[in-house]
Amino acid sequence: MDLVTLADVRTLLGHLPKETRAKSTWQHIEAELKKAANGGGDTTDLWAALRMVLMLENVKYRLK
């Protein structure tokens, strides 16, 4: 999955198992996504946090 837009991140979150989404790291990603989507957050914060969580979870990804 290519993560380019906020909608892509939302889709990713929707594919995660319930147990994974319950982790505090993924809860933080969801909170940052909501802030960015509502114009109240910096997308840089979301992408930085997402990259860190993906590294912690050993998920392979490519930057676009």
Biopython code that builds the backbone (N, CA, C, O; Angstrom):
import numpy as np
from Bio.PDB.StructureBuilder import StructureBuilder

atoms = [
    (1, "MET", "N", (0.845, -1.176, 0.000)),
    (1, "MET", "CA", (0.000, 0.000, 0.000)),
    (1, "MET", "C", (0.889, 1.237, 0.000)),
    (1, "MET", "O", (1.824, 1.338, 0.794)),
    (2, "ASP", "N", (0.601, 2.152, -0.870)),
    (2, "ASP", "CA", (1.301, 3.431, -0.895)),
    (2, "ASP", "C", (0.569, 4.402, 0.031)),
    (2, "ASP", "O", (-0.649, 4.556, -0.055)),
    (3, "LEU", "N", (1.316, 5.045, 0.904)),
    (3, "LEU", "CA", (0.740, 6.025, 1.814)),
    (3, "LEU", "C", (1.144, 7.406, 1.342)),
    (3, "LEU", "O", (2.249, 7.877, 1.609)),
    (4, "VAL", "N", (0.226, 8.045, 0.635)),
    (4, "VAL", "CA", (0.509, 9.348, 0.047)),
    (4, "VAL", "C", (-0.414, 10.409, 0.633)),
    (4, "VAL", "O", (0.011, 11.539, 0.872)),
    (5, "THR", "N", (-1.661, 10.054, 0.863)),
    (5, "THR", "CA", (-2.651, 11.020, 1.323)),
    (5, "THR", "C", (-3.162, 10.637, 2.716)),
    (5, "THR", "O", (-2.917, 9.537, 3.210)),
    (6, "LEU", "N", (-3.875, 11.576, 3.326)),
    (6, "LEU", "CA", (-4.505, 11.279, 4.609)),
    (6, "LEU", "C", (-5.520, 10.149, 4.457)),
    (6, "LEU", "O", (-5.694, 9.342, 5.370)),
    (7, "ALA", "N", (-6.181, 10.093, 3.323)),
    (7, "ALA", "CA", (-7.141, 9.009, 3.070)),
    (7, "ALA", "C", (-6.434, 7.652, 3.040)),
    (7, "ALA", "O", (-7.001, 6.649, 3.474)),
    (8, "ASP", "N", (-5.202, 7.619, 2.531)),
    (8, "ASP", "CA", (-4.429, 6.377, 2.522)),
    (8, "ASP", "C", (-4.157, 5.904, 3.946)),
    (8, "ASP", "O", (-4.246, 4.711, 4.238)),
    (9, "VAL", "N", (-3.826, 6.841, 4.828)),
    (9, "VAL", "CA", (-3.564, 6.492, 6.228)),
    (9, "VAL", "C", (-4.848, 5.992, 6.880)),
    (9, "VAL", "O", (-4.827, 5.022, 7.637)),
    (10, "ARG", "N", (-5.955, 6.649, 6.587)),
    (10, "ARG", "CA", (-7.249, 6.215, 7.121)),
    (10, "ARG", "C", (-7.570, 4.797, 6.660)),
    (10, "ARG", "O", (-8.064, 3.984, 7.441)),
    (11, "THR", "N", (-7.293, 4.503, 5.402)),
    (11, "THR", "CA", (-7.522, 3.155, 4.868)),
    (11, "THR", "C", (-6.639, 2.144, 5.581)),
    (11, "THR", "O", (-7.097, 1.060, 5.943)),
    (12, "LEU", "N", (-5.371, 2.496, 5.786)),
    (12, "LEU", "CA", (-4.453, 1.616, 6.506)),
    (12, "LEU", "C", (-5.000, 1.290, 7.892)),
    (12, "LEU", "O", (-5.028, 0.128, 8.297)),
    (13, "LEU", "N", (-5.431, 2.308, 8.607)),
    (13, "LEU", "CA", (-5.969, 2.092, 9.950)),
    (13, "LEU", "C", (-7.176, 1.160, 9.914)),
    (13, "LEU", "O", (-7.363, 0.342, 10.815)),
    (14, "GLY", "N", (-7.983, 1.283, 8.882)),
    (14, "GLY", "CA", (-9.158, 0.428, 8.746)),
    (14, "GLY", "C", (-8.816, -1.030, 8.506)),
    (14, "GLY", "O", (-9.626, -1.911, 8.795)),
    (15, "HIS", "N", (-7.628, -1.296, 7.984)),
    (15, "HIS", "CA", (-7.203, -2.669, 7.708)),
    (15, "HIS", "C", (-6.509, -3.327, 8.898)),
    (15, "HIS", "O", (-6.305, -4.541, 8.904)),
    (16, "LEU", "N", (-6.149, -2.538, 9.899)),
    (16, "LEU", "CA", (-5.447, -3.101, 11.046)),
    (16, "LEU", "C", (-6.405, -3.903, 11.926)),
    (16, "LEU", "O", (-7.566, -3.527, 12.088)),
    (17, "PRO", "N", (-5.917, -5.003, 12.490)),
    (17, "PRO", "CA", (-6.747, -5.755, 13.435)),
    (17, "PRO", "C", (-7.087, -4.895, 14.653)),
    (17, "PRO", "O", (-6.344, -3.981, 15.011)),
    (18, "LYS", "N", (-8.203, -5.199, 15.272)),
    (18, "LYS", "CA", (-8.684, -4.440, 16.422)),
    (18, "LYS", "C", (-7.626, -4.361, 17.531)),
    (18, "LYS", "O", (-7.460, -3.314, 18.156)),
    (19, "GLU", "N", (-6.915, -5.463, 17.772)),
    (19, "GLU", "CA", (-5.894, -5.491, 18.821)),
    (19, "GLU", "C", (-4.744, -4.528, 18.499)),
    (19, "GLU", "O", (-4.199, -3.880, 19.392)),
    (20, "THR", "N", (-4.390, -4.443, 17.236)),
    (20, "THR", "CA", (-3.318, -3.541, 16.821)),
    (20, "THR", "C", (-3.762, -2.092, 16.973)),
    (20, "THR", "O", (-3.006, -1.259, 17.474)),
    (21, "ARG", "N", (-4.982, -1.787, 16.544)),
    (21, "ARG", "CA", (-5.499, -0.408, 16.653)),
    (21, "ARG", "C", (-5.622, 0.029, 18.102)),
    (21, "ARG", "O", (-5.623, 1.227, 18.386)),
    (22, "ALA", "N", (-5.725, -0.929, 19.030)),
    (22, "ALA", "CA", (-5.869, -0.599, 20.442)),
    (22, "ALA", "C", (-4.548, -0.177, 21.085)),
    (22, "ALA", "O", (-4.549, 0.379, 22.183)),
    (23, "LYS", "N", (-3.417, -0.434, 20.413)),
    (23, "LYS", "CA", (-2.118, -0.044, 20.950)),
    (23, "LYS", "C", (-2.014, 1.481, 21.005)),
    (23, "LYS", "O", (-2.544, 2.190, 20.149)),
    (24, "SER", "N", (-1.324, 1.957, 22.025)),
    (24, "SER", "CA", (-1.202, 3.413, 22.200)),
    (24, "SER", "C", (-0.509, 4.071, 21.005)),
    (24, "SER", "O", (-0.811, 5.215, 20.665)),
    (25, "THR", "N", (0.414, 3.355, 20.371)),
    (25, "THR", "CA", (1.109, 3.937, 19.223)),
    (25, "THR", "C", (0.137, 4.211, 18.081)),
    (25, "THR", "O", (0.187, 5.271, 17.457)),
    (26, "TRP", "N", (-0.735, 3.266, 17.815)),
    (26, "TRP", "CA", (-1.701, 3.441, 16.727)),
    (26, "TRP", "C", (-2.810, 4.409, 17.118)),
    (26, "TRP", "O", (-3.384, 5.076, 16.257)),
    (27, "GLN", "N", (-3.118, 4.490, 18.415)),
    (27, "GLN", "CA", (-4.083, 5.486, 18.885)),
    (27, "GLN", "C", (-3.531, 6.885, 18.643)),
    (27, "GLN", "O", (-4.275, 7.801, 18.290)),
    (28, "HIS", "N", (-2.219, 7.045, 18.834)),
    (28, "HIS", "CA", (-1.582, 8.339, 18.578)),
    (28, "HIS", "C", (-1.659, 8.689, 17.088)),
    (28, "HIS", "O", (-1.939, 9.833, 16.732)),
    (29, "ILE", "N", (-1.413, 7.709, 16.224)),
    (29, "ILE", "CA", (-1.517, 7.939, 14.777)),
    (29, "ILE", "C", (-2.923, 8.380, 14.421)),
    (29, "ILE", "O", (-3.104, 9.316, 13.642)),
    (30, "GLU", "N", (-3.915, 7.716, 14.981)),
    (30, "GLU", "CA", (-5.301, 8.077, 14.698)),
    (30, "GLU", "C", (-5.612, 9.498, 15.160)),
    (30, "GLU", "O", (-6.297, 10.244, 14.461)),
    (31, "ALA", "N", (-5.111, 9.874, 16.337)),
    (31, "ALA", "CA", (-5.335, 11.229, 16.848)),
    (31, "ALA", "C", (-4.664, 12.270, 15.948)),
    (31, "ALA", "O", (-5.252, 13.312, 15.657)),
    (32, "GLU", "N", (-3.435, 11.988, 15.508)),
    (32, "GLU", "CA", (-2.732, 12.912, 14.613)),
    (32, "GLU", "C", (-3.448, 13.016, 13.265)),
    (32, "GLU", "O", (-3.521, 14.095, 12.677)),
    (33, "LEU", "N", (-3.967, 11.904, 12.788)),
    (33, "LEU", "CA", (-4.720, 11.902, 11.529)),
    (33, "LEU", "C", (-5.955, 12.786, 11.647)),
    (33, "LEU", "O", (-6.238, 13.585, 10.755)),
    (34, "LYS", "N", (-6.684, 12.644, 12.740)),
    (34, "LYS", "CA", (-7.889, 13.462, 12.939)),
    (34, "LYS", "C", (-7.549, 14.941, 12.999)),
    (34, "LYS", "O", (-8.256, 15.766, 12.420)),
    (35, "LYS", "N", (-6.460, 15.284, 13.704)),
    (35, "LYS", "CA", (-6.043, 16.695, 13.780)),
    (35, "LYS", "C", (-5.692, 17.226, 12.400)),
    (35, "LYS", "O", (-6.115, 18.318, 12.020)),
    (36, "ALA", "N", (-4.922, 16.453, 11.653)),
    (36, "ALA", "CA", (-4.511, 16.890, 10.310)),
    (36, "ALA", "C", (-5.717, 17.024, 9.386)),
    (36, "ALA", "O", (-5.804, 17.975, 8.609)),
    (37, "ALA", "N", (-6.637, 16.080, 9.468)),
    (37, "ALA", "CA", (-7.819, 16.105, 8.601)),
    (37, "ALA", "C", (-8.722, 17.292, 8.909)),
    (37, "ALA", "O", (-9.399, 17.809, 8.021)),
    (38, "ASN", "N", (-8.734, 17.722, 10.169)),
    (38, "ASN", "CA", (-9.575, 18.853, 10.570)),
    (38, "ASN", "C", (-8.849, 20.188, 10.432)),
    (38, "ASN", "O", (-9.387, 21.233, 10.800)),
    (39, "GLY", "N", (-7.638, 20.151, 9.906)),
    (39, "GLY", "CA", (-6.887, 21.388, 9.709)),
    (39, "GLY", "C", (-6.223, 21.903, 10.966)),
    (39, "GLY", "O", (-5.628, 22.981, 10.950)),
    (40, "GLY", "N", (-6.312, 21.157, 12.059)),
    (40, "GLY", "CA", (-5.749, 21.621, 13.320)),
    (40, "GLY", "C", (-4.393, 21.036, 13.639)),
    (40, "GLY", "O", (-3.806, 21.347, 14.675)),
    (41, "GLY", "N", (-3.895, 20.194, 12.760)),
    (41, "GLY", "CA", (-2.610, 19.558, 13.037)),
    (41, "GLY", "C", (-1.672, 19.690, 11.848)),
    (41, "GLY", "O", (-2.082, 19.992, 10.727)),
    (42, "ASP", "N", (-0.428, 19.458, 12.128)),
    (42, "ASP", "CA", (0.595, 19.523, 11.103)),
    (42, "ASP", "C", (0.761, 18.132, 10.504)),
    (42, "ASP", "O", (0.981, 17.170, 11.240)),
    (43, "THR", "N", (0.662, 18.010, 9.203)),
    (43, "THR", "CA", (0.799, 16.697, 8.576)),
    (43, "THR", "C", (2.195, 16.122, 8.792)),
    (43, "THR", "O", (2.377, 14.905, 8.760)),
    (44, "THR", "N", (3.173, 16.984, 9.010)),
    (44, "THR", "CA", (4.528, 16.508, 9.282)),
    (44, "THR", "C", (4.548, 15.682, 10.563)),
    (44, "THR", "O", (5.242, 14.668, 10.636)),
    (45, "ASP", "N", (3.798, 16.105, 11.566)),
    (45, "ASP", "CA", (3.711, 15.347, 12.813)),
    (45, "ASP", "C", (3.117, 13.966, 12.563)),
    (45, "ASP", "O", (3.592, 12.974, 13.115)),
    (46, "LEU", "N", (2.092, 13.904, 11.742)),
    (46, "LEU", "CA", (1.461, 12.629, 11.422)),
    (46, "LEU", "C", (2.441, 11.715, 10.704)),
    (46, "LEU", "O", (2.601, 10.557, 11.091)),
    (47, "TRP", "N", (3.100, 12.218, 9.662)),
    (47, "TRP", "CA", (3.996, 11.371, 8.874)),
    (47, "TRP", "C", (5.187, 10.916, 9.703)),
    (47, "TRP", "O", (5.621, 9.772, 9.569)),
    (48, "ALA", "N", (5.727, 11.781, 10.554)),
    (48, "ALA", "CA", (6.861, 11.393, 11.403)),
    (48, "ALA", "C", (6.451, 10.293, 12.378)),
    (48, "ALA", "O", (7.169, 9.307, 12.549)),
    (49, "ALA", "N", (5.307, 10.465, 13.008)),
    (49, "ALA", "CA", (4.817, 9.457, 13.948)),
    (49, "ALA", "C", (4.520, 8.148, 13.228)),
    (49, "ALA", "O", (4.833, 7.073, 13.740)),
    (50, "LEU", "N", (3.924, 8.230, 12.057)),
    (50, "LEU", "CA", (3.599, 7.027, 11.295)),
    (50, "LEU", "C", (4.867, 6.268, 10.906)),
    (50, "LEU", "O", (4.923, 5.044, 11.024)),
    (51, "ARG", "N", (5.864, 6.984, 10.451)),
    (51, "ARG", "CA", (7.125, 6.323, 10.077)),
    (51, "ARG", "C", (7.748, 5.621, 11.276)),
    (51, "ARG", "O", (8.263, 4.511, 11.143)),
    (52, "MET", "N", (7.706, 6.251, 12.441)),
    (52, "MET", "CA", (8.261, 5.633, 13.641)),
    (52, "MET", "C", (7.495, 4.372, 14.025)),
    (52, "MET", "O", (8.100, 3.358, 14.373)),
    (53, "VAL", "N", (6.179, 4.431, 13.964)),
    (53, "VAL", "CA", (5.374, 3.259, 14.316)),
    (53, "VAL", "C", (5.615, 2.127, 13.321)),
    (53, "VAL", "O", (5.730, 0.966, 13.715)),
    (54, "LEU", "N", (5.690, 2.455, 12.057)),
    (54, "LEU", "CA", (5.945, 1.414, 11.053)),
    (54, "LEU", "C", (7.307, 0.761, 11.280)),
    (54, "LEU", "O", (7.451, -0.450, 11.113)),
    (55, "MET", "N", (8.304, 1.557, 11.659)),
    (55, "MET", "CA", (9.620, 0.984, 11.955)),
    (55, "MET", "C", (9.551, 0.096, 13.195)),
    (55, "MET", "O", (10.122, -0.995, 13.211)),
    (56, "LEU", "N", (8.855, 0.560, 14.235)),
    (56, "LEU", "CA", (8.718, -0.238, 15.458)),
    (56, "LEU", "C", (8.010, -1.564, 15.200)),
    (56, "LEU", "O", (8.324, -2.579, 15.821)),
    (57, "GLU", "N", (7.051, -1.543, 14.278)),
    (57, "GLU", "CA", (6.270, -2.738, 13.966)),
    (57, "GLU", "C", (6.942, -3.600, 12.887)),
    (57, "GLU", "O", (6.394, -4.624, 12.477)),
    (58, "ASN", "N", (8.125, -3.183, 12.432)),
    (58, "ASN", "CA", (8.853, -3.901, 11.372)),
    (58, "ASN", "C", (8.064, -4.022, 10.076)),
    (58, "ASN", "O", (8.090, -5.059, 9.414)),
    (59, "VAL", "N", (7.367, -2.957, 9.725)),
    (59, "VAL", "CA", (6.605, -2.928, 8.486)),
    (59, "VAL", "C", (7.479, -2.293, 7.414)),
    (59, "VAL", "O", (8.000, -1.194, 7.601)),
    (60, "LYS", "N", (7.636, -2.978, 6.306)),
    (60, "LYS", "CA", (8.427, -2.438, 5.190)),
    (60, "LYS", "C", (7.583, -1.387, 4.471)),
    (60, "LYS", "O", (6.395, -1.593, 4.223)),
    (61, "TYR", "N", (8.205, -0.274, 4.143)),
    (61, "TYR", "CA", (7.501, 0.784, 3.436)),
    (61, "TYR", "C", (8.484, 1.520, 2.551)),
    (61, "TYR", "O", (9.698, 1.470, 2.748)),
    (62, "ARG", "N", (7.915, 2.208, 1.561)),
    (62, "ARG", "CA", (8.716, 3.045, 0.669)),
    (62, "ARG", "C", (8.198, 4.462, 0.758)),
    (62, "ARG", "O", (6.991, 4.694, 0.825)),
    (63, "LEU", "N", (9.109, 5.392, 0.760)),
    (63, "LEU", "CA", (8.710, 6.805, 0.732)),
    (63, "LEU", "C", (8.333, 7.187, -0.685)),
    (63, "LEU", "O", (9.006, 6.783, -1.633)),
    (64, "LYS", "N", (7.296, 7.937, -0.840)),
    (64, "LYS", "CA", (6.853, 8.432, -2.154)),
    (64, "LYS", "C", (7.095, 9.914, -2.212)),
    (64, "LYS", "O", (6.798, 10.548, -3.225)),
]
sb = StructureBuilder()
sb.init_structure("model")
sb.init_model(0)
sb.init_chain("A")
sb.init_seg("    ")
for serial, (resi, resn, name, xyz) in enumerate(atoms, 1):
    if name == "N":
        sb.init_residue(resn, " ", resi, " ")
    sb.init_atom(name, np.array(xyz, "f"), 0.0, 1.0, " ", f" {name:<3s}", serial, name[0])
structure = sb.get_structure()
